[in-house]
Amino acid sequence: MNLDTAIRSARAFGFDTRRAYQNLMGRSLASAIREQGLTELCVATRQIIPDLQNQYSGGFDPVEFERYWEIKLRGLHAWQTRCALDAVSTIGGGGLNIVDIGDSSGHHLTYLRETAPVGALGRMAGLNLDPAAVERIRACGFEAILGRAENLSFGDIHPDLVISFQTLEHLTDPVRFLHNLAAVNAVEHVLITVPYRRDSRFGGSHLRLPLANMPARMTAEEVHVFEFSPADWQLLAQFAGYRTIKSDIYFQYPRRSILRGTAPLWRRSDFEGFVSLLLLRDLSVTSRYGDW
C-alpha cells in the first residue's frame, strides 16, 4: 500500500497528520524488530548498504524516508536476509547459484554476498522488467536479466535457489510463473515472501480506489493483483509444482508490548506483516493436471 492511501485509512483511527502516523508506526516497527531478534541483522545490513533511498524507481520523500520508510525497509530487509541465509543453510553444499526475481536494486543479493558463509554462493543474478532496476543491479556488481517474471529465461545460469521478495502479489499469473520454474526450468528450491493477510482477496489498494482517484498509469511495481492468505499461497504453489518445507511470519508490530495495539492500524492501513515460504520442487499434484 502506498503511504497516501495508508494515511487516509489511518484517519479512521484518529490520526490526522502524516507525522503522527509515521512516528507511531515507526515506534511500532522498532519494537517489532527488537522483539523478533532482528536488531543485529538490521545493523549489519545498514553497514553493508547505508542508504536505501534508491530501492525503487519511484524514490522517496527525504523527510518521510528518515521518519518512517528507513526503519520499515530495514526491518523487512533484515528478516528477508535471515530467511535467505536459512534457505542457503537448508539446501547446503557450496557454490549455490542464486537468481533474485523481481529484484529492484541488487540490495538483497548484496546482503547475501556479504553475510553468507565463504564458498556458499556461486553465480548471482537479478531479474526485473524495469531497465532502471536492471542498471541498479549491475551497479552492485551482479549479473542482471531484463525480462518478465512470467516469461523468464535464465540463459546459461542454472539456479539452485530462486528468491522472489514481494513479487508474486504483483504478477498477473503467479501460477504460471511458479509452474515454469518447476516444470520447465526444474528449479529445486524457491524462497518467496509476500504480504501477510489472514484472508485472501483479489486486488490491492490501487485497484480498490474509485476510478476518479486511480493513477492515470500504474506499473507492476505499484499494483498488487493477488493478496492471499498463507494457506492459499501454499495451495497455489502446490498446484504449480512446489510444496512448502519452511515458513515464517514477520510482524510489523510487537506482540508483547503496549504497541501491539497498533495491529488493527497495520491491518487496515498497510499489512500486519509478511510471510516467507521456502518451496521444494514437487510435481506430484501439478502432474495430475493435464491442461498446462
Buried (B, 14 or more C-beta within 10 A) or exposed (E): BEBEBBBEBBEEEEBEEBEEBBBBBBBBBBBBBBBBEBBEBBEBBBEBBEEBBBBBBEEBEEEBBBBBBBBBBBBBBBBBBBBBBBBBEBBEEEEBBBBBBBBBBBBBBBBBBEBBEEEBBBBBBBBBBBEEBBEBBBEBEBBBBEBBBBEBEBEEBEBBBBBBBBBBBBBEBBBBBBBBBBBEBEBBBBBBBBBBBEEBEEEBBBEBBEEEEEEEEEEBBBBBBBBBBBEBBBBBBBBBBBBBEBBBBBBBBBEEBEBBEBBEBBBBBBBBBBBBBBBBBBBEBBEEEEEE
